[in-house]
Amino acid sequence: MTTDKLNWQPTKAEYWKNLPSPARPWPSEVEWFEKYVLEKKEQGLIDVLVLGSTVEFRSMLHKNKMNVHVVDFSKEFYKILSKQPMKHKGEEVFYEENWLAMDLKKKFDLIFGDWVPGVLHTKDYDMFFKIIIIHLKDDGLFIGRECLRPTQEPVSFEKVLKDHYQKYANKYSLYESSMQYIYGYRPDPQTSMWNIKLAQEGVDQAFKQGLFKNKDDYQFISKALAIEKDGSASIMVKEDFENWIKKYLEILAEHHVDEPSSNWYPIYVLKKR
């Protein structure tokens, strides 16, 4: 079992906190999480655990007067993320714990995760889901936004960049419309872990071919990749991920929004089997 802290060092966290969606949930995605918060609140159930320091979730939960608990691998990262603007603030219970080994001595009505367990190695998924089950009430829900490849089809940067500049550039940055394709450019075929080195090589080749219409896009994407060079994340094929989930949890619903990244970012609503 992996017990080391993840690679969320302050230098990375300071940069990552400034990234736009889809590095963080879109407002339209947070609305789906809020829907289930309001349903639980109507039942008088208000204990929520946030995996990681996602401020969008925390602000929404404080707005709705929920009991907010946050568990992160790093207290320093929690402090850095908490400096982001939050419209709604309130008291929080914070745990500095490894998600793969934690025992918080409490069960929750809702557990929220953004790209969780995607920031873990796929070899740790079984342990992760077992820990989640321990911390869910019998009628509790685990709701997560995950980054997944719809199919095994490899990403073509030529197509990605053409689609961005033709369909999305007037409203979205390249990161907002297309970063999922870049992170998931050539993941490991056995482990589904992303390969930042290959992604950067692909980006460099696309730049040399003149597929980037402006240098700023290339530089922003390259900087976002550089901060991840020592980190890891998994980008599984959707069907494979769902088969893994079903060993532990029942899929009650899957939600998508209208943002261009959403085809790779399903929101799953899960309960104990």
Buried (B, 14 or more C-beta within 10 A) or exposed (E): EBEEEBBBBEEBBBBBBEBEBBBBBBEBBBEBBBEBBEEBBEEEBBBBBBBBBBBBBBBBBBBBEBBBBBBBBBEBBBBBBBEBEBEEEBEBEBBBBBBBEBEBEEBBBBBBBBBBBBBBBBEBBBBBBEBBBEBBBEEBBBBBBBBBBEEEEEBBBEEBBEBBBEEBBEEBBBBBBBBBBBBBBBBBEEEBBBBBEEBBEBBEEBBEEEBBEEEEBBEBBBEBBEBBEEBBBBBBBBEBBBEBBEEBBEEEBEBBBEBBBBEBBBBBBBBBE
